[in-house]
Amino acid sequence: MIEKIFWGLRALLYAPFFGKFGMPSYLGKPIFLKGIRNVFIGNKVRILPNLRMETQDGGTIHIQDDVVISQNVHLTSAGNLIIGKSSLILANVFITNIDHGYSEIGVHVVKQKITVKETRIGENCFIGMGAAIMAGTILGKQCVVGANSVVRGNFPDYCVIVGSPAKIVKKYNPETHVWEKITERN
């Protein structure tokens, strides 16, 4: 409890440097921040230690209200990255909207052109431990991403996504009120 008070005080000190920093939110330490003038944090956002959050080339990160971000999470944006309200992101997760080019043979990847694709996490999503949410991923409301999944693409509301590459394995059926398994069709 005492540590969270210190995290809250840290948030008050950092708040003027963000594009927006809602309260009562808190930041665990240590933390790496770059380009935070383009980071917009909603109310009651809890960020645990070892977050790496960076924007570049005018990119923005929007973390909506009541989001919880666990330890060792890396968020990077050169476009528009949105994390919807009431989402939970577990430890060791990577979320980006940047892809590095690699087509030029003999040229270091870091020196090649980057591609930016909108990445959006819907509201009330659960991102499992170690997941990678890649550039161009759009998750609908209340999606569940399994641990260590590598996710790219558009996914509808109320689905469970697992694997590498990730695919939908369950969807919520509003008529039966049951999460139903998806059977593969040959």
SERO-4910 file (N, C-alpha, C, O; in steps of 0.05 Angstrom, whole numbers):
BEGIN
 pado doro    nc1    nc2    nc3   cac1   cac2   cac3    cc1    cc2    cc3    oc1    oc2    oc3
  Met    A     17    -24      0      0      0      0     17     25      0     12     44    -15
  Ile    A     38     25     16     56     49     18     69     54     -9     71     77    -17
  Glu    A     78     33    -23     91     37    -49     72     50    -69     81     66    -85
  Lys    A     46     43    -68     27     55    -86     24     85    -81     18    101    -99
  Ile    A     27     93    -56     26    122    -49     49    136    -63     46    157    -74
  Phe    A     73    124    -61     96    135    -74     93    135   -105    101    154   -118
  Trp    A     81    114   -116     76    113   -144     57    136   -152     60    148   -174
  Gly    A     37    141   -135     18    163   -140     32    190   -140     27    208   -156
  Leu    A     50    194   -120     66    219   -119     83    222   -143     86    244   -154
  Arg    A     95    200   -152    112    201   -177     95    210   -201    104    225   -217
  Ala    A     70    199   -202     53    206   -224     47    236   -224     46    249   -245
  Leu    A     43    248   -200     38    277   -198     62    292   -209     59    313   -221
  Leu    A     87    283   -203    111    296   -212    114    294   -243    122    313   -256
  Tyr    A    107    271   -254    110    266   -283     87    279   -299     91    286   -322
  Ala    A     64    282   -287     39    290   -301     43    314   -320     33    314   -342
  Pro    A     57    336   -311     59    359   -329     74    353   -355     72    369   -374
  Phe    A     89    332   -356    105    326   -380     90    309   -401     99    306   -423
  Phe    A     67    298   -393     50    282   -411     31    300   -426     26    323   -418
  Gly    A     20    290   -449     -1    304   -463    -25    307   -445    -39    327   -445
  Lys    A    -31    285   -430    -53    285   -410    -45    263   -390    -35    242   -397
  Phe    A    -51    268   -364    -47    248   -344    -70    250   -324    -70    267   -307
  Gly    A    -89    231   -327   -113    231   -309   -106    221   -281    -86    208   -277
  Met    A   -123    228   -262   -119    220   -235   -144    205   -225   -166    209   -236
  Pro    A   -142    189   -205   -117    180   -192   -104    157   -207   -114    135   -207
  Ser    A    -83    163   -221    -67    142   -235    -40    141   -222    -32    159   -208
  Tyr    A    -26    119   -226      1    117   -215     20    103   -233     12     87   -251
  Leu    A     46    108   -229     69     97   -244     88     83   -226     99     95   -207
  Gly    A     93     57   -231    114     43   -216    141     50   -227    144     60   -249
  Lys    A    162     45   -211    189     52   -219    205     26   -218    199      9   -201
  Pro    A    225     22   -235    236     41   -255    218     42   -279    201     24   -284
  Ile    A    222     63   -295    205     67   -318    222     82   -339    239     98   -333
  Phe    A    218     75   -365    232     88   -387    211    102   -404    192     89   -414
  Leu    A    213    128   -407    193    144   -422    208    161   -443    228    173   -437
  Lys    A    197    161   -467    208    178   -489    185    189   -505    167    174   -513
  Gly    A    185    215   -509    164    228   -525    138    229   -511    117    227   -523
  Ile    A    138    232   -484    113    230   -469     94    254   -472     72    253   -462
  Arg    A    103    274   -485     85    296   -491     62    286   -509     41    298   -510
  Asn    A     67    264   -524     47    252   -542     34    228   -529     23    211   -543
  Val    A     35    225   -503     22    203   -488      0    215   -472      3    234   -457
  Phe    A    -24    203   -475    -48    212   -462    -59    190   -444    -69    169   -454
  Ile    A    -58    194   -418    -67    173   -399    -92    182   -386    -94    204   -375
  Gly    A   -112    164   -385   -138    169   -373   -137    168   -343   -116    166   -331
  Asn    A   -161    168   -331   -164    167   -302   -161    138   -292   -168    119   -306
  Lys    A   -151    136   -268   -149    110   -254   -133     89   -270   -141     66   -271
  Val    A   -111     97   -283    -94     79   -297    -71     70   -278    -59     87   -266
  Arg    A    -67     44   -277    -46     33   -259    -24     21   -276    -29      3   -292
  Ile    A      0     32   -273     23     23   -289     44     13   -269     55     28   -253
  Leu    A     50    -13   -270     68    -26   -252     97    -22   -262    101    -11   -284
  Pro    A    117    -30   -246    145    -24   -253    155    -35   -280    143    -54   -291
  Asn    A    176    -23   -290    191    -31   -313    176    -27   -340    179    -43   -358
  Leu    A    159     -7   -341    146      0   -366    166     14   -384    182     31   -375
  Arg    A    166      8   -410    180     23   -430    159     34   -449    146     18   -462
  Met    A    156     60   -450    136     73   -467    149     95   -483    161    113   -472
  Glu    A    147     93   -510    160    113   -526    144    119   -551    131    102   -563
  Thr    A    145    145   -558    133    154   -584    156    165   -600    176    176   -590
  Gln    A    152    164   -627    171    176   -645    156    187   -670    134    178   -675
  Asp    A    169    205   -683    158    216   -708    129    226   -706    113    223   -724
  Gly    A    122    238   -683     96    249   -679     75    228   -671     51    235   -670
  Gly    A     83    203   -666     64    183   -657     51    189   -631     62    205   -615
  Thr    A     28    177   -625     14    181   -600      7    154   -588      3    134   -601
  Ile    A      4    155   -561     -6    132   -546    -28    142   -529    -25    161   -513
  His    A    -52    130   -531    -75    137   -515    -82    113   -498    -90     92   -508
  Ile    A    -80    117   -472    -88     96   -453   -113    106   -439   -112    126   -424
  Gln    A   -135     93   -444   -161    103   -434   -164     96   -404   -147     82   -393
  Asp    A   -186    104   -392   -192    101   -364   -191     72   -355   -197     54   -369
  Asp    A   -182     68   -330   -184     43   -315   -168     20   -327   -175     -3   -325
  Val    A   -146     27   -340   -128      6   -352   -107     -2   -332    -97     15   -317
  Val    A   -100    -27   -331    -79    -38   -314    -57    -49   -332    -63    -66   -349
  Ile    A    -33    -39   -329    -10    -49   -344     10    -61   -324     21    -47   -307
  Ser    A     16    -87   -328     34   -101   -310     63    -95   -315     70    -78   -331
  Gln    A     81   -110   -303    110   -106   -304    121   -113   -332    110   -130   -346
  Asn    A    143    -99   -339    159   -105   -363    143   -103   -389    147   -119   -407
  Val    A    126    -83   -391    111    -79   -416    125    -58   -433    136    -39   -422
  His    A    125    -62   -459    137    -44   -478    116    -34   -498    104    -50   -512
  Leu    A    111     -8   -498     93      5   -517    109     24   -534    123     41   -524
  Thr    A    106     21   -561    120     39   -578    102     48   -601     87     31   -612
  Ser    A    103     74   -609     85     84   -629     97    106   -646    111    124   -636
  Ala    A     93    103   -672    100    125   -691     75    134   -705     76    149   -724
  Gly    A     52    123   -697     26    130   -708      6    135   -686     12    149   -667
  Asn    A    -17    122   -687    -37    124   -667    -41     97   -654    -51     78   -667
  Leu    A    -34     94   -628    -37     70   -613    -57     75   -591    -53     93   -575
  Ile    A    -78     59   -589    -99     63   -570   -103     38   -553   -105     16   -564
  Ile    A   -104     41   -527   -111     19   -509   -138     27   -496   -139     47   -481
  Gly    A   -158     11   -501   -186     17   -493   -190     15   -463   -175      1   -449
  Lys    A   -210     29   -453   -215     30   -424   -220      2   -412   -230    -16   -425
  Ser    A   -212      0   -387   -216    -24   -371   -201    -49   -381   -209    -71   -375
  Ser    A   -181    -45   -397   -165    -67   -406   -143    -75   -386   -135    -58   -370
  Leu    A   -135   -100   -387   -114   -110   -370    -92   -122   -387    -97   -139   -404
  Ile    A    -68   -112   -383    -44   -121   -399    -25   -134   -379    -15   -120   -361
  Leu    A    -21   -160   -382     -3   -174   -363     26   -169   -370     33   -155   -389
  Ala    A     44   -181   -354     73   -176   -356     85   -185   -382     75   -204   -395
  Asn    A    107   -172   -389    124   -180   -412    110   -178   -439    116   -193   -457
  Val    A     91   -159   -441     76   -156   -466     89   -133   -483    100   -114   -472
  Phe    A     88   -136   -509     98   -117   -528     75   -108   -546     61   -125   -557
  Ile    A     70    -82   -548     49    -71   -566     61    -49   -583     74    -31   -572
  Thr    A     57    -51   -609     69    -31   -627     51    -25   -651     32    -41   -657
  Asn    A     57     -4   -665     44      2   -691     66      6   -712     60     18   -733
  Ile    A     90     -4   -707    113      0   -724    123    -27   -735    126    -46   -720
  Asp    A    127    -28   -761    141    -51   -773    167    -40   -786    167    -19   -798
  His    A    188    -54   -782    214    -47   -795    217    -60   -822    211    -84   -825
  Gly    A    225    -45   -841    231    -56   -868    256    -73   -867    273    -70   -850
  Tyr    A    257    -92   -885    280   -110   -887    287   -117   -915    304   -135   -920
  Ser    A    275   -104   -935    278   -113   -963    305   -105   -975    313   -118   -994
  Glu    A    319    -85   -964    344    -77   -976    367    -95   -965    375    -92   -942
  Ile    A    377   -112   -982    398   -130   -974    424   -115   -968    431    -96   -983
  Gly    A    437   -122   -946    462   -108   -939    458    -82   -924    478    -70   -917
  Val    A    433    -74   -919    428    -49   -904    416    -57   -877    397    -72   -875
  His    A    428    -46   -856    419    -52   -829    389    -46   -827    380    -26   -837
  Val    A    375    -64   -814    346    -61   -811    338    -34   -798    318    -22   -806
  Val    A    354    -25   -779    349      1   -766    350     24   -785    337     45   -780
  Lys    A    365     21   -807    368     43   -826    348     41   -849    348     58   -867
  Gln    A    331     21   -849    310     18   -870    285     32   -861    280     38   -838
  Lys    A    268     38   -881    242     52   -876    225     36   -858    223     11   -859
  Ile    A    211     51   -840    191     38   -823    163     41   -835    158     60   -850
  Thr    A    145     22   -829    118     24   -838    101     26   -812    105     11   -793
  Val    A     82     45   -812     65     50   -789     37     41   -796     26     50   -817
  Lys    A     25     25   -779     -3     15   -783    -18     19   -757     -7     13   -735
  Glu    A    -42     29   -758    -58     34   -734    -60      8   -718    -66    -13   -729
  Thr    A    -56     11   -692    -60    -11   -673    -79     -2   -651    -75     19   -639
  Arg    A    -99    -18   -646   -120    -10   -627   -128    -35   -610   -135    -56   -621
  Ile    A   -128    -32   -584   -138    -52   -565   -165    -42   -556   -168    -20   -546
  Gly    A   -186    -58   -560   -213    -51   -552   -216    -49   -522   -198    -56   -507
  Glu    A   -240    -39   -514   -244    -37   -485   -248    -64   -472   -259    -83   -485
  Asn    A   -240    -66   -447   -243    -90   -431   -229   -114   -442   -239   -137   -439
  Cys    A   -207   -110   -456   -191   -133   -466   -172   -143   -445   -165   -129   -426
  Phe    A   -165   -168   -448   -146   -181   -430   -123   -192   -447   -127   -210   -463
  Ile    A    -99   -181   -443    -76   -189   -459    -58   -206   -441    -47   -196   -421
  Gly    A    -55   -232   -448    -41   -251   -432    -11   -246   -431      0   -232   -448
  Met    A      2   -258   -412     31   -254   -407     47   -261   -431     44   -282   -444
  Gly    A     66   -244   -438     85   -249   -460     74   -246   -488     88   -252   -507
  Ala    A     50   -235   -491     38   -232   -518     52   -209   -533     63   -191   -521
  Ala    A     52   -211   -559     62   -190   -577     40   -181   -594     29   -197   -610
  Ile    A     32   -156   -592     11   -144   -608     25   -128   -630     36   -107   -624
  Met    A     24   -138   -654     40   -126   -676     25   -104   -690      1   -100   -687
  Ala    A     40    -88   -706     29    -66   -721      6    -75   -738      7    -95   -751
  Gly    A    -15    -59   -738    -39    -64   -754    -59    -82   -741    -79    -90   -753
  Thr    A    -56    -87   -715    -75   -104   -701    -98    -87   -690    -93    -66   -677
  Ile    A   -122    -96   -695   -146    -83   -684   -161   -104   -668   -171   -124   -680
  Leu    A   -163   -101   -642   -178   -119   -625   -205   -106   -618   -205    -83   -610
  Gly    A   -227   -121   -621   -253   -111   -613   -256   -110   -583   -237   -114   -568
  Lys    A   -281   -106   -574   -286   -105   -545   -283   -133   -533   -288   -153   -545
  Gln    A   -273   -133   -508   -271   -156   -491   -258   -180   -505   -268   -203   -502
  Cys    A   -237   -175   -519   -222   -198   -531   -202   -208   -509   -193   -193   -492
  Val    A   -196   -233   -511   -177   -246   -493   -154   -256   -511   -159   -271   -530
  Val    A   -129   -248   -505   -106   -257   -520    -90   -275   -502    -83   -268   -479
  Gly    A    -85   -300   -511    -71   -320   -495    -42   -313   -491    -30   -297   -506
  Ala    A    -31   -324   -470     -2   -320   -464     15   -327   -487     11   -347   -501
  Asn    A     36   -311   -492     56   -316   -512     46   -316   -541     59   -326   -559
  Ser    A     22   -306   -545     11   -304   -572     24   -281   -588     31   -261   -577
  Val    A     26   -285   -614     35   -264   -632     11   -256   -649      2   -272   -666
  Val    A      2   -232   -645    -24   -224   -657    -20   -202   -678     -6   -182   -674
  Arg    A    -32   -207   -701    -33   -187   -723    -59   -191   -738    -66   -214   -745
  Gly    A    -73   -169   -743    -98   -171   -759   -121   -159   -744   -118   -147   -722
  Asn    A   -145   -161   -756   -170   -151   -744   -185   -174   -731   -189   -195   -743
  Phe    A   -194   -169   -706   -208   -189   -691   -234   -177   -680   -233   -155   -669
  Pro    A   -257   -190   -683   -282   -179   -675   -285   -178   -644   -268   -189   -629
  Asp    A   -306   -166   -635   -313   -165   -606   -316   -193   -596   -324   -212   -610
  Tyr    A   -310   -197   -570   -316   -221   -555   -305   -246   -567   -319   -265   -573
  Cys    A   -279   -247   -570   -266   -271   -580   -241   -277   -564   -229   -259   -552
  Val    A   -233   -303   -564   -208   -312   -551   -189   -318   -573   -195   -333   -592
  Ile    A   -165   -306   -572   -145   -308   -593   -119   -320   -581   -109   -310   -561
  Val    A   -109   -341   -593    -85   -354   -583    -67   -363   -605    -75   -367   -628
  Gly    A    -41   -367   -599    -23   -379   -617     -3   -360   -630     -4   -335   -626
  Ser    A     13   -371   -647     34   -356   -662     36   -369   -690     50   -389   -693
  Pro    A     23   -357   -710      7   -333   -709    -19   -338   -695    -30   -360   -696
  Ala    A    -30   -318   -682    -54   -320   -667    -79   -324   -685    -80   -313   -707
  Lys    A    -97   -340   -675   -123   -344   -688   -145   -346   -667   -140   -351   -644
  Ile    A   -169   -342   -676   -192   -343   -658   -199   -372   -652   -201   -389   -670
  Val    A   -201   -378   -626   -208   -405   -617   -235   -407   -603   -247   -428   -601
  Lys    A   -245   -384   -594   -271   -382   -581   -284   -355   -588   -270   -335   -592
  Lys    A   -311   -355   -589   -326   -331   -591   -350   -332   -572   -360   -353   -566
  Tyr    A   -357   -309   -562   -380   -307   -544   -406   -307   -561   -408   -291   -580
  Asn    A   -424   -324   -554   -450   -326   -568   -471   -311   -552   -478   -320   -530
  Pro    A   -480   -287   -561   -499   -272   -545   -527   -285   -542   -542   -278   -524
  Glu    A   -533   -304   -559   -559   -318   -557   -558   -339   -535   -578   -342   -520
  Thr    A   -536   -354   -533   -534   -375   -512   -519   -365   -487   -520   -379   -467
  His    A   -507   -342   -489   -491   -331   -467   -468   -350   -459   -461   -352   -435
  Val    A   -456   -362   -479   -434   -381   -475   -411   -375   -494   -415   -366   -516
  Trp    A   -386   -378   -483   -362   -376   -500   -360   -402   -514   -355   -423   -502
  Glu    A   -363   -402   -540   -363   -427   -556   -337   -431   -571   -326   -412   -582
  Lys    A   -327   -456   -572   -303   -462   -587   -308   -459   -617   -330   -465   -627
  Ile    A   -288   -450   -631   -289   -448   -660   -277   -474   -671   -254   -481   -664
  Thr    A   -292   -487   -688   -281   -512   -700   -270   -505   -727   -282   -489   -743
  Glu    A   -246   -516   -733   -233   -510   -759   -248   -525   -781   -256   -548   -778
  Arg    A   -251   -512   -803   -263   -524   -827   -242   -532   -846   -223   -516   -852
  Asn    A   -244   -555   -857   -223   -564   -877   -232   -557   -905   -218   -562   -924
***
